Amino acid sequence: MVDRTAPDASVTALVAGLAGRAKTASRRLALLSRADKDAARCTPSPTRSTPAIPAICQANADGLTQGREGGHGRGLLDRLMLDEARIGRSPRRSVVAALPDPVGEVVRELDLANGLQIRQLRVPMGVVGMIYEARPNVTVDAAALGLKSGNAVILRGGSAAAASNRALVAVIRQTLAASGLPEDAVTLLDEGGHDAARALMTARGLVDLVIPRGGADLIRTVVMESTVPVIETGIGVNHVYVDRGRRPRQGARAGDELQDAPAQRVQRRRVPRGPRVGGRRVPAQGSHCARGRRGGPARRARGEPTCGGGGRGIPTGVRSGLRDRSGTGWR
């Protein structure tokens, strides 16, 4: 059922103010050259050498403590965790910086018989609202991609990651200002509860696009309730793929490599469902059906075949009993 109740007036005014400033910033971002955007390193996130790292880690630790006291599960806590190692080894800055600048790219050209030339160009959307769950990494990703594409972003993250998001966005805005770019290119909307998300989704004329990232329930809610255009993301199914031309290492270690891949950090949403070599599933040895690499039980995804027949089955994916962050089952 779609909730059409109008958000609280004060929250609507708050969102309108933030979106108005983001709209102003977006006009400047749309005119930036790639050099200007890359000068801010696209991902204006902290590095190991900056004094921001301890502040971010402390804010994250405080949030984790509140989460444990609030009964958050181990999987959710792992998604929330930031430490020096995770921040320092993130490849996102170099990856985004290496991307071509999409702004101004000619998609197609057409010359009419009367001499008129028509070109279709890629241009920024303007202000993009990101609504996502408890993932601090999305905060950095959205800021990086927004800047790279010449868009201002308004971030609405999950309450469980509020402390981390505040610390990250503070550093991002400082980095933008130091680079001579408008701070309001990245804005965090961390007040107003559900009314704030609904106000963001209905801020036509101020917000040009909304992108939800999270579970199926979140995506469905945004798609149904938003009056702003939405890019509907999916949840997908991933596989580990080994090209047939590559000769995997022989023996039990090869089986461990392939069969363990789906079980690494199983709390993450898009874990691979199973190994394939040249498009075909890789059968497992009996020992791998009986146990995981670390001695635990083999794990499989809902709907995947179980081990059986003396180990002739294929243990893939993760165990169906795992719960996602919404508590409604793994998707």
ZADO-1210 file (C-alpha; in nm, 4 decimals, padded with zeros to 6 digits):
<atoms>
<atom x="00.0000" y="00.0000" z="00.0000" code="MET" pos="1"/>
<atom x="00.1315" y="00.3430" z="-00.0938" code="VAL" pos="2"/>
<atom x="00.1527" y="00.5964" z="00.1891" code="ASP" pos="3"/>
<atom x="00.0227" y="00.9275" z="00.0494" code="ARG" pos="4"/>
<atom x="00.0201" y="01.1092" z="00.3829" code="THR" pos="5"/>
<atom x="00.1928" y="01.4436" z="00.3479" code="ALA" pos="6"/>
<atom x="00.5247" y="01.4670" z="00.5366" code="PRO" pos="7"/>
<atom x="00.5497" y="01.6993" z="00.8344" code="ASP" pos="8"/>
<atom x="00.5650" y="02.0617" z="00.7172" code="ALA" pos="9"/>
<atom x="00.8868" y="02.1369" z="00.9062" code="SER" pos="10"/>
<atom x="01.0573" y="01.8337" z="00.7519" code="VAL" pos="11"/>
<atom x="00.9371" y="01.9320" z="00.4061" code="THR" pos="12"/>
<atom x="01.0832" y="02.2804" z="00.4598" code="ALA" pos="13"/>
<atom x="01.4131" y="02.1276" z="00.5743" code="LEU" pos="14"/>
<atom x="01.4382" y="01.9085" z="00.2649" code="VAL" pos="15"/>
<atom x="01.3395" y="02.1980" z="00.0386" code="ALA" pos="16"/>
<atom x="01.6181" y="02.4114" z="00.1841" code="GLY" pos="17"/>
<atom x="01.8807" y="02.1417" z="00.1382" code="LEU" pos="18"/>
<atom x="01.7589" y="02.0610" z="-00.2118" code="ALA" pos="19"/>
<atom x="01.7560" y="02.4282" z="-00.3107" code="GLY" pos="20"/>
<atom x="02.1202" y="02.4696" z="-00.2122" code="ARG" pos="21"/>
<atom x="02.2072" y="02.1438" z="-00.3888" code="ALA" pos="22"/>
<atom x="02.0317" y="02.2710" z="-00.7022" code="LYS" pos="23"/>
<atom x="02.2481" y="02.5834" z="-00.6974" code="THR" pos="24"/>
<atom x="02.5612" y="02.3714" z="-00.6558" code="ALA" pos="25"/>
<atom x="02.4554" y="02.1407" z="-00.9390" code="SER" pos="26"/>
<atom x="02.4557" y="02.4266" z="-01.1874" code="ARG" pos="27"/>
<atom x="02.8212" y="02.4904" z="-01.1166" code="ARG" pos="28"/>
<atom x="02.9123" y="02.1220" z="-01.1207" code="LEU" pos="29"/>
<atom x="02.7559" y="02.0812" z="-01.4645" code="ALA" pos="30"/>
<atom x="03.0120" y="02.3223" z="-01.6093" code="LEU" pos="31"/>
<atom x="03.3226" y="02.1675" z="-01.4533" code="LEU" pos="32"/>
<atom x="03.5884" y="02.0150" z="-01.6750" code="SER" pos="33"/>
<atom x="03.7237" y="01.6691" z="-01.6099" code="ARG" pos="34"/>
<atom x="04.0444" y="01.8263" z="-01.4796" code="ALA" pos="35"/>
<atom x="03.8461" y="02.0265" z="-01.2242" code="ASP" pos="36"/>
<atom x="03.6607" y="01.7181" z="-01.1088" code="LYS" pos="37"/>
<atom x="03.9710" y="01.5016" z="-01.0977" code="ASP" pos="38"/>
<atom x="04.1488" y="01.7720" z="-00.8987" code="ALA" pos="39"/>
<atom x="03.9088" y="01.6853" z="-00.6171" code="ALA" pos="40"/>
<atom x="04.0118" y="01.3221" z="-00.6805" code="ARG" pos="41"/>
<atom x="03.6516" y="01.2391" z="-00.7678" code="CYS" pos="42"/>
<atom x="03.6099" y="01.0598" z="-00.4393" code="THR" pos="43"/>
<atom x="03.6681" y="01.3310" z="-00.1803" code="PRO" pos="44"/>
<atom x="03.7280" y="01.0714" z="00.0878" code="SER" pos="45"/>
<atom x="04.0022" y="01.0691" z="00.3486" code="PRO" pos="46"/>
<atom x="04.3330" y="00.8944" z="00.3027" code="THR" pos="47"/>
<atom x="04.5565" y="00.7342" z="00.5584" code="ARG" pos="48"/>
<atom x="04.7663" y="01.0478" z="00.5897" code="SER" pos="49"/>
<atom x="04.4825" y="01.2754" z="00.6969" code="THR" pos="50"/>
<atom x="04.3825" y="01.3426" z="01.0556" code="PRO" pos="51"/>
<atom x="04.0218" y="01.2617" z="00.9587" code="ALA" pos="52"/>
<atom x="04.0783" y="00.8872" z="00.9890" code="ILE" pos="53"/>
<atom x="04.0655" y="00.8711" z="01.3713" code="PRO" pos="54"/>
<atom x="03.7496" y="01.0854" z="01.3792" code="ALA" pos="55"/>
<atom x="03.5760" y="00.8618" z="01.1259" code="ILE" pos="56"/>
<atom x="03.6819" y="00.5453" z="01.3074" code="CYS" pos="57"/>
<atom x="03.5679" y="00.6860" z="01.6424" code="GLN" pos="58"/>
<atom x="03.2281" y="00.7836" z="01.5024" code="ALA" pos="59"/>
<atom x="03.1975" y="00.4384" z="01.3513" code="ASN" pos="60"/>
<atom x="03.2940" y="00.2722" z="01.6799" code="ALA" pos="61"/>
<atom x="03.0285" y="00.4746" z="01.8624" code="ASP" pos="62"/>
<atom x="02.7703" y="00.3659" z="01.6077" code="GLY" pos="63"/>
<atom x="02.8724" y="00.0021" z="01.6399" code="LEU" pos="64"/>
<atom x="02.8401" y="00.0224" z="02.0180" code="THR" pos="65"/>
<atom x="02.4887" y="00.1606" z="01.9853" code="GLN" pos="66"/>
<atom x="02.4094" y="-00.1103" z="01.7340" code="GLY" pos="67"/>
<atom x="02.5227" y="-00.3893" z="01.9635" code="ARG" pos="68"/>
<atom x="02.3195" y="-00.2418" z="02.2470" code="GLU" pos="69"/>
<atom x="02.0245" y="-00.2190" z="02.0090" code="GLY" pos="70"/>
<atom x="02.0503" y="-00.5858" z="01.9167" code="GLY" pos="71"/>
<atom x="02.1895" y="-00.5550" z="01.5623" code="HIS" pos="72"/>
<atom x="02.3032" y="-00.8856" z="01.4157" code="GLY" pos="73"/>
<atom x="02.6616" y="-00.9742" z="01.3319" code="ARG" pos="74"/>
<atom x="02.6061" y="-00.9360" z="00.9590" code="GLY" pos="75"/>
<atom x="02.4677" y="-00.5844" z="00.9926" code="LEU" pos="76"/>
<atom x="02.7485" y="-00.4846" z="01.2267" code="LEU" pos="77"/>
<atom x="03.0054" y="-00.6062" z="00.9746" code="ASP" pos="78"/>
<atom x="02.8451" y="-00.3995" z="00.6979" code="ARG" pos="79"/>
<atom x="02.8604" y="-00.0961" z="00.9254" code="LEU" pos="80"/>
<atom x="03.2214" y="-00.1374" z="01.0353" code="MET" pos="81"/>
<atom x="03.4900" y="00.1027" z="00.9148" code="LEU" pos="82"/>
<atom x="03.8501" y="00.0877" z="01.0298" code="ASP" pos="83"/>
<atom x="04.1833" y="00.2150" z="00.9016" code="GLU" pos="84"/>
<atom x="04.2392" y="-00.0979" z="00.6955" code="ALA" pos="85"/>
<atom x="03.9046" y="-00.0777" z="00.5179" code="ARG" pos="86"/>
<atom x="03.9303" y="00.2948" z="00.4553" code="ILE" pos="87"/>
<atom x="04.2939" y="00.2854" z="00.3479" code="GLY" pos="88"/>
<atom x="04.2664" y="-00.0017" z="00.1025" code="ARG" pos="89"/>
<atom x="03.9503" y="00.1199" z="-00.0702" code="SER" pos="90"/>
<atom x="04.0155" y="00.1304" z="-00.4483" code="PRO" pos="91"/>
<atom x="03.7199" y="00.3561" z="-00.5218" code="ARG" pos="92"/>
<atom x="03.9168" y="00.6781" z="-00.5615" code="ARG" pos="93"/>
<atom x="04.1442" y="00.5486" z="-00.8380" code="SER" pos="94"/>
<atom x="03.8653" y="00.3505" z="-01.0023" code="VAL" pos="95"/>
<atom x="03.6323" y="00.6489" z="-01.0300" code="VAL" pos="96"/>
<atom x="03.9127" y="00.8830" z="-01.1341" code="ALA" pos="97"/>
<atom x="03.9974" y="00.6470" z="-01.4213" code="ALA" pos="98"/>
<atom x="03.6426" y="00.6533" z="-01.5567" code="LEU" pos="99"/>
<atom x="03.5863" y="00.8685" z="-01.8668" code="PRO" pos="100"/>
<atom x="03.3952" y="01.1904" z="-01.8109" code="ASP" pos="101"/>
<atom x="03.0401" y="01.1208" z="-01.9315" code="PRO" pos="102"/>
<atom x="02.9402" y="01.4881" z="-01.9518" code="VAL" pos="103"/>
<atom x="02.9363" y="01.6143" z="-02.3098" code="GLY" pos="104"/>
<atom x="02.9791" y="01.2703" z="-02.4642" code="GLU" pos="105"/>
<atom x="02.8102" y="01.2497" z="-02.8048" code="VAL" pos="106"/>
<atom x="02.5711" y="00.9550" z="-02.8051" code="VAL" pos="107"/>
<atom x="02.4600" y="00.9953" z="-03.1674" code="ARG" pos="108"/>
<atom x="02.4660" y="01.2465" z="-03.4490" code="GLU" pos="109"/>
<atom x="02.2283" y="01.3032" z="-03.7375" code="LEU" pos="110"/>
<atom x="02.2699" y="01.5244" z="-04.0451" code="ASP" pos="111"/>
<atom x="01.9405" y="01.6157" z="-04.2064" code="LEU" pos="112"/>
<atom x="01.8960" y="01.6776" z="-04.5778" code="ALA" pos="113"/>
<atom x="01.8398" y="02.0491" z="-04.5157" code="ASN" pos="114"/>
<atom x="02.1828" y="02.0774" z="-04.3534" code="GLY" pos="115"/>
<atom x="02.0566" y="02.0769" z="-03.9943" code="LEU" pos="116"/>
<atom x="02.2864" y="01.8849" z="-03.7598" code="GLN" pos="117"/>
<atom x="02.1344" y="01.7118" z="-03.4568" code="ILE" pos="118"/>
<atom x="02.3439" y="01.5743" z="-03.1739" code="ARG" pos="119"/>
<atom x="02.2413" y="01.3810" z="-02.8643" code="GLN" pos="120"/>
<atom x="02.4705" y="01.4606" z="-02.5711" code="LEU" pos="121"/>
<atom x="02.5041" y="01.3269" z="-02.2201" code="ARG" pos="122"/>
<atom x="02.4334" y="01.5963" z="-01.9618" code="VAL" pos="123"/>
<atom x="02.4057" y="01.5900" z="-01.5817" code="PRO" pos="124"/>
<atom x="02.0672" y="01.5195" z="-01.4250" code="MET" pos="125"/>
<atom x="02.1025" y="01.7957" z="-01.1660" code="GLY" pos="126"/>
<atom x="02.0211" y="01.6878" z="-00.8091" code="VAL" pos="127"/>
<atom x="02.0186" y="01.3164" z="-00.7329" code="VAL" pos="128"/>
<atom x="01.8701" y="01.1776" z="-00.4122" code="GLY" pos="129"/>
<atom x="02.0288" y="00.8537" z="-00.2885" code="MET" pos="130"/>
<atom x="01.8163" y="00.6519" z="-00.0454" code="ILE" pos="131"/>
<atom x="02.0015" y="00.3550" z="00.0949" code="TYR" pos="132"/>
<atom x="02.0356" y="00.1371" z="00.3993" code="GLU" pos="133"/>
<atom x="02.3117" y="00.0795" z="00.6531" code="ALA" pos="134"/>
<atom x="02.6141" y="00.0984" z="00.4236" code="ARG" pos="135"/>
<atom x="02.8717" y="00.3728" z="00.4885" code="PRO" pos="136"/>
<atom x="03.0559" y="00.2750" z="00.1695" code="ASN" pos="137"/>
<atom x="02.7563" y="00.3933" z="-00.0361" code="VAL" pos="138"/>
<atom x="02.8047" y="00.7393" z="00.1117" code="THR" pos="139"/>
<atom x="03.1503" y="00.7614" z="-00.0451" code="VAL" pos="140"/>
<atom x="03.0475" y="00.5874" z="-00.3697" code="ASP" pos="141"/>
<atom x="02.7536" y="00.8210" z="-00.4285" code="ALA" pos="142"/>
<atom x="02.9633" y="01.1315" z="-00.3618" code="ALA" pos="143"/>
<atom x="03.2320" y="01.0123" z="-00.6020" code="ALA" pos="144"/>
<atom x="02.9988" y="00.9182" z="-00.8860" code="LEU" pos="145"/>
<atom x="02.7860" y="01.2273" z="-00.8374" code="GLY" pos="146"/>
<atom x="03.0859" y="01.4563" z="-00.8719" code="LEU" pos="147"/>
<atom x="03.2224" y="01.2610" z="-01.1673" code="LYS" pos="148"/>
<atom x="02.8909" y="01.2911" z="-01.3532" code="SER" pos="149"/>
<atom x="02.8434" y="01.6594" z="-01.2631" code="GLY" pos="150"/>
<atom x="02.5505" y="01.6024" z="-01.0277" code="ASN" pos="151"/>
<atom x="02.4850" y="01.7200" z="-00.6742" code="ALA" pos="152"/>
<atom x="02.3758" y="01.4424" z="-00.4396" code="VAL" pos="153"/>
<atom x="02.1540" y="01.4359" z="-00.1331" code="ILE" pos="154"/>
<atom x="02.2274" y="01.1297" z="00.0782" code="LEU" pos="155"/>
<atom x="01.9641" y="00.9601" z="00.2919" code="ARG" pos="156"/>
<atom x="02.1301" y="00.6645" z="00.4622" code="GLY" pos="157"/>
<atom x="02.0031" y="00.4178" z="00.7169" code="GLY" pos="158"/>
<atom x="01.9815" y="00.5301" z="01.0786" code="SER" pos="159"/>
<atom x="02.2162" y="00.2510" z="01.1891" code="ALA" pos="160"/>
<atom x="02.5000" y="00.4195" z="00.9971" code="ALA" pos="161"/>
<atom x="02.4109" y="00.7781" z="01.0928" code="ALA" pos="162"/>
<atom x="02.7259" y="00.8477" z="01.2977" code="ALA" pos="163"/>
<atom x="02.9583" y="00.7137" z="01.0277" code="SER" pos="164"/>
<atom x="02.7736" y="00.8988" z="00.7531" code="ASN" pos="165"/>
<atom x="02.7972" y="01.2294" z="00.9395" code="ARG" pos="166"/>
<atom x="03.1733" y="01.1891" z="00.9841" code="ALA" pos="167"/>
<atom x="03.2273" y="01.0876" z="00.6211" code="LEU" pos="168"/>
<atom x="03.0167" y="01.3681" z="00.4739" code="VAL" pos="169"/>
<atom x="03.1903" y="01.6243" z="00.6962" code="ALA" pos="170"/>
<atom x="03.5257" y="01.5206" z="00.5480" code="VAL" pos="171"/>
<atom x="03.3822" y="01.5114" z="00.1944" code="ILE" pos="172"/>
<atom x="03.2455" y="01.8652" z="00.2256" code="ARG" pos="173"/>
<atom x="03.5759" y="01.9913" z="00.3658" code="GLN" pos="174"/>
<atom x="03.7570" y="01.8333" z="00.0715" code="THR" pos="175"/>
<atom x="03.5176" y="01.9949" z="-00.1752" code="LEU" pos="176"/>
<atom x="03.5673" y="02.3370" z="-00.0171" code="ALA" pos="177"/>
<atom x="03.9457" y="02.2953" z="-00.0201" code="ALA" pos="178"/>
<atom x="03.9238" y="02.2147" z="-00.3921" code="SER" pos="179"/>
<atom x="03.7223" y="02.5282" z="-00.4613" code="GLY" pos="180"/>
<atom x="03.4018" y="02.3355" z="-00.5257" code="LEU" pos="181"/>
<atom x="03.0638" y="02.4011" z="-00.3610" code="PRO" pos="182"/>
<atom x="03.0153" y="02.2106" z="-00.0353" code="GLU" pos="183"/>
<atom x="02.6484" y="02.1637" z="-00.1154" code="ASP" pos="184"/>
<atom x="02.7453" y="01.9292" z="-00.3992" code="ALA" pos="185"/>
<atom x="02.7187" y="01.6590" z="-00.1286" code="VAL" pos="186"/>
<atom x="02.4527" y="01.6886" z="00.1410" code="THR" pos="187"/>
<atom x="02.3504" y="01.4486" z="00.4144" code="LEU" pos="188"/>
<atom x="01.9840" y="01.4293" z="00.5097" code="LEU" pos="189"/>
<atom x="01.9988" y="01.2695" z="00.8528" code="ASP" pos="190"/>
<atom x="01.7002" y="01.4290" z="01.0256" code="GLU" pos="191"/>
<atom x="01.3253" y="01.3905" z="00.9996" code="GLY" pos="192"/>
<atom x="01.2890" y="01.0123" z="01.0029" code="GLY" pos="193"/>
<atom x="01.0684" y="00.8519" z="00.7379" code="HIS" pos="194"/>
<atom x="00.9075" y="01.1885" z="00.6653" code="ASP" pos="195"/>
<atom x="01.2444" y="01.3135" z="00.5395" code="ALA" pos="196"/>
<atom x="01.2747" y="01.0256" z="00.2925" code="ALA" pos="197"/>
<atom x="00.9195" y="01.0849" z="00.1699" code="ARG" pos="198"/>
<atom x="00.9825" y="01.4592" z="00.1351" code="ALA" pos="199"/>
<atom x="01.2941" y="01.3827" z="-00.0693" code="LEU" pos="200"/>
<atom x="01.0992" y="01.1454" z="-00.2945" code="MET" pos="201"/>
<atom x="00.8317" y="01.4079" z="-00.3602" code="THR" pos="202"/>
<atom x="01.0467" y="01.7200" z="-00.4025" code="ALA" pos="203"/>
<atom x="00.9612" y="01.7717" z="-00.7679" code="ARG" pos="204"/>
<atom x="01.1323" y="02.0721" z="-00.9179" code="GLY" pos="205"/>
<atom x="01.4162" y="02.0532" z="-00.6651" code="LEU" pos="206"/>
<atom x="01.5236" y="01.6895" z="-00.6903" code="VAL" pos="207"/>
<atom x="01.5632" y="01.5542" z="-01.0428" code="ASP" pos="208"/>
<atom x="01.6208" y="01.1849" z="-00.9765" code="LEU" pos="209"/>
<atom x="01.6002" y="00.9356" z="-00.6907" code="VAL" pos="210"/>
<atom x="01.8051" y="00.6159" z="-00.6741" code="ILE" pos="211"/>
<atom x="01.7267" y="00.3570" z="-00.4057" code="PRO" pos="212"/>
<atom x="01.9946" y="00.1070" z="-00.3081" code="ARG" pos="213"/>
<atom x="01.9116" y="-00.1751" z="-00.0730" code="GLY" pos="214"/>
<atom x="01.6675" y="-00.4584" z="-00.0257" code="GLY" pos="215"/>
<atom x="01.3614" y="-00.5326" z="-00.2345" code="ALA" pos="216"/>
<atom x="01.1284" y="-00.3702" z="00.0208" code="ASP" pos="217"/>
<atom x="01.3185" y="-00.0411" z="00.0110" code="LEU" pos="218"/>
<atom x="01.3314" y="-00.0359" z="-00.3681" code="ILE" pos="219"/>
<atom x="00.9613" y="-00.1175" z="-00.3971" code="ARG" pos="220"/>
<atom x="00.8656" y="00.1555" z="-00.1498" code="THR" pos="221"/>
<atom x="01.0655" y="00.4215" z="-00.3329" code="VAL" pos="222"/>
<atom x="00.9302" y="00.3184" z="-00.6720" code="VAL" pos="223"/>
<atom x="00.5700" y="00.3253" z="-00.5502" code="MET" pos="224"/>
<atom x="00.5793" y="00.6424" z="-00.3402" code="GLU" pos="225"/>
<atom x="00.8154" y="00.8700" z="-00.5319" code="SER" pos="226"/>
<atom x="00.6800" y="01.1459" z="-00.7537" code="THR" pos="227"/>
<atom x="01.0354" y="01.2196" z="-00.8677" code="VAL" pos="228"/>
<atom x="01.1748" y="00.9968" z="-01.1474" code="PRO" pos="229"/>
<atom x="01.3389" y="00.6820" z="-01.0081" code="VAL" pos="230"/>
<atom x="01.6131" y="00.4557" z="-01.1364" code="ILE" pos="231"/>
<atom x="01.5019" y="00.1162" z="-01.0112" code="GLU" pos="232"/>
<atom x="01.7974" y="-00.1000" z="-00.9192" code="THR" pos="233"/>
<atom x="01.7860" y="-00.4775" z="-00.8934" code="GLY" pos="234"/>
<atom x="01.9145" y="-00.7385" z="-00.6531" code="ILE" pos="235"/>
<atom x="02.0650" y="-00.9750" z="-00.9116" code="GLY" pos="236"/>
<atom x="02.2339" y="-01.3134" z="-00.8912" code="VAL" pos="237"/>
<atom x="02.6128" y="-01.3406" z="-00.9200" code="ASN" pos="238"/>
<atom x="02.8360" y="-01.6334" z="-01.0089" code="HIS" pos="239"/>
<atom x="03.2072" y="-01.7085" z="-00.9843" code="VAL" pos="240"/>
<atom x="03.3303" y="-01.7583" z="-01.3416" code="TYR" pos="241"/>
<atom x="03.6543" y="-01.9306" z="-01.4462" code="VAL" pos="242"/>
<atom x="03.7424" y="-01.9204" z="-01.8145" code="ASP" pos="243"/>
<atom x="03.7730" y="-02.2648" z="-01.9695" code="ARG" pos="244"/>
<atom x="04.1180" y="-02.1755" z="-02.1015" code="GLY" pos="245"/>
<atom x="04.2529" y="-02.1334" z="-01.7482" code="ARG" pos="246"/>
<atom x="04.3745" y="-02.4461" z="-01.5760" code="ARG" pos="247"/>
<atom x="04.2702" y="-02.4301" z="-01.2108" code="PRO" pos="248"/>
<atom x="04.5181" y="-02.5538" z="-00.9569" code="ARG" pos="249"/>
<atom x="04.4858" y="-02.9231" z="-00.8958" code="GLN" pos="250"/>
<atom x="04.3780" y="-03.0919" z="-00.5749" code="GLY" pos="251"/>
<atom x="04.1733" y="-02.9861" z="-00.2785" code="ALA" pos="252"/>
<atom x="04.2966" y="-02.6252" z="-00.2860" code="ARG" pos="253"/>
<atom x="04.1248" y="-02.5676" z="-00.6204" code="ALA" pos="254"/>
<atom x="03.7996" y="-02.6935" z="-00.4764" code="GLY" pos="255"/>
<atom x="03.8484" y="-02.4714" z="-00.1736" code="ASP" pos="256"/>
<atom x="03.9082" y="-02.1704" z="-00.3980" code="GLU" pos="257"/>
<atom x="03.5934" y="-02.2174" z="-00.6021" code="LEU" pos="258"/>
<atom x="03.3599" y="-02.3482" z="-00.3358" code="GLN" pos="259"/>
<atom x="03.4634" y="-02.0963" z="-00.0729" code="ASP" pos="260"/>
<atom x="03.4184" y="-01.7908" z="-00.2939" code="ALA" pos="261"/>
<atom x="03.0426" y="-01.7611" z="-00.2259" code="PRO" pos="262"/>
<atom x="03.0996" y="-01.7923" z="00.1478" code="ALA" pos="263"/>
<atom x="03.3342" y="-01.4985" z="00.1943" code="GLN" pos="264"/>
<atom x="03.1637" y="-01.2267" z="00.4023" code="ARG" pos="265"/>
<atom x="02.8228" y="-01.3893" z="00.3538" code="VAL" pos="266"/>
<atom x="02.6589" y="-01.0914" z="00.5214" code="GLN" pos="267"/>
<atom x="02.7074" y="-00.8911" z="00.2042" code="ARG" pos="268"/>
<atom x="02.4042" y="-00.8888" z="-00.0197" code="ARG" pos="269"/>
<atom x="02.5317" y="-00.9841" z="-00.3647" code="ARG" pos="270"/>
<atom x="02.7445" y="-01.2849" z="-00.2764" code="VAL" pos="271"/>
<atom x="02.8070" y="-01.5156" z="-00.5731" code="PRO" pos="272"/>
<atom x="02.5712" y="-01.8107" z="-00.6043" code="ARG" pos="273"/>
<atom x="02.8222" y="-02.0610" z="-00.7334" code="GLY" pos="274"/>
<atom x="03.1316" y="-02.1344" z="-00.9440" code="PRO" pos="275"/>
<atom x="03.1141" y="-02.1905" z="-01.3202" code="ARG" pos="276"/>
<atom x="03.3876" y="-02.2921" z="-01.5619" code="VAL" pos="277"/>
<atom x="03.3140" y="-02.2001" z="-01.9210" code="GLY" pos="278"/>
<atom x="02.9464" y="-02.1547" z="-01.8338" code="GLY" pos="279"/>
<atom x="02.9071" y="-02.4939" z="-01.6604" code="ARG" pos="280"/>
<atom x="02.8831" y="-02.5566" z="-01.2883" code="ARG" pos="281"/>
<atom x="03.1839" y="-02.7079" z="-01.1182" code="VAL" pos="282"/>
<atom x="03.1021" y="-03.0309" z="-00.9297" code="PRO" pos="283"/>
<atom x="03.2371" y="-03.0522" z="-00.5796" code="ALA" pos="284"/>
<atom x="03.4301" y="-03.3260" z="-00.4089" code="GLN" pos="285"/>
<atom x="03.2534" y="-03.5099" z="-00.1318" code="GLY" pos="286"/>
<atom x="03.4710" y="-03.3493" z="00.1333" code="SER" pos="287"/>
<atom x="03.3558" y="-03.0060" z="00.0230" code="HIS" pos="288"/>
<atom x="02.9926" y="-03.1101" z="00.0463" code="CYS" pos="289"/>
<atom x="03.0459" y="-03.2254" z="00.3999" code="ALA" pos="290"/>
<atom x="03.2262" y="-02.9219" z="00.5320" code="ARG" pos="291"/>
<atom x="03.3340" y="-02.5693" z="00.4509" code="GLY" pos="292"/>
<atom x="03.6934" y="-02.4568" z="00.4222" code="ARG" pos="293"/>
<atom x="03.7112" y="-02.3703" z="00.7888" code="ARG" pos="294"/>
<atom x="03.5453" y="-02.6901" z="00.9034" code="GLY" pos="295"/>
<atom x="03.1904" y="-02.5499" z="00.9117" code="GLY" pos="296"/>
<atom x="02.8908" y="-02.6962" z="00.7272" code="PRO" pos="297"/>
<atom x="02.8575" y="-02.6425" z="00.3529" code="ALA" pos="298"/>
<atom x="02.6318" y="-02.3485" z="00.2750" code="ARG" pos="299"/>
<atom x="02.3880" y="-02.3024" z="-00.0091" code="ARG" pos="300"/>
<atom x="02.1467" y="-02.0408" z="-00.1361" code="ALA" pos="301"/>
<atom x="01.7709" y="-02.0792" z="-00.1316" code="ARG" pos="302"/>
<atom x="01.6663" y="-02.2765" z="-00.4378" code="GLY" pos="303"/>
<atom x="02.0160" y="-02.4125" z="-00.5075" code="GLU" pos="304"/>
<atom x="02.0752" y="-02.7899" z="-00.5203" code="PRO" pos="305"/>
<atom x="02.1869" y="-02.9594" z="-00.2024" code="THR" pos="306"/>
<atom x="02.4765" y="-03.1992" z="-00.1654" code="CYS" pos="307"/>
<atom x="02.3839" y="-03.5591" z="-00.1915" code="GLY" pos="308"/>
<atom x="02.4577" y="-03.8918" z="-00.3540" code="GLY" pos="309"/>
<atom x="02.7930" y="-03.9360" z="-00.1925" code="GLY" pos="310"/>
<atom x="02.9095" y="-03.5830" z="-00.2621" code="GLY" pos="311"/>
<atom x="02.7940" y="-03.5583" z="-00.6230" code="ARG" pos="312"/>
<atom x="02.5881" y="-03.2440" z="-00.5535" code="GLY" pos="313"/>
<atom x="02.7032" y="-02.8862" z="-00.5924" code="ILE" pos="314"/>
<atom x="02.7300" y="-02.6797" z="-00.2741" code="PRO" pos="315"/>
<atom x="02.6937" y="-02.3214" z="-00.3945" code="THR" pos="316"/>
<atom x="02.5935" y="-01.9890" z="-00.2514" code="GLY" pos="317"/>
<atom x="02.5082" y="-01.9340" z="00.1111" code="VAL" pos="318"/>
<atom x="02.2823" y="-02.1097" z="00.3539" code="ARG" pos="319"/>
<atom x="01.9113" y="-02.0280" z="00.3163" code="SER" pos="320"/>
<atom x="01.8778" y="-01.9643" z="00.6868" code="GLY" pos="321"/>
<atom x="02.0771" y="-01.6421" z="00.6657" code="LEU" pos="322"/>
<atom x="01.8672" y="-01.3333" z="00.7196" code="ARG" pos="323"/>
<atom x="01.9040" y="-01.0029" z="00.5436" code="ASP" pos="324"/>
<atom x="01.9033" y="-00.6710" z="00.7264" code="ARG" pos="325"/>
<atom x="01.5261" y="-00.6352" z="00.7019" code="SER" pos="326"/>
<atom x="01.4736" y="-00.9727" z="00.8706" code="GLY" pos="327"/>
<atom x="01.2509" y="-01.0990" z="00.5893" code="THR" pos="328"/>
<atom x="01.4895" y="-01.3596" z="00.4497" code="GLY" pos="329"/>
<atom x="01.7776" y="-01.3658" z="00.2079" code="TRP" pos="330"/>
<atom x="01.6980" y="-01.2306" z="-00.1367" code="ARG" pos="331"/>
</atoms>
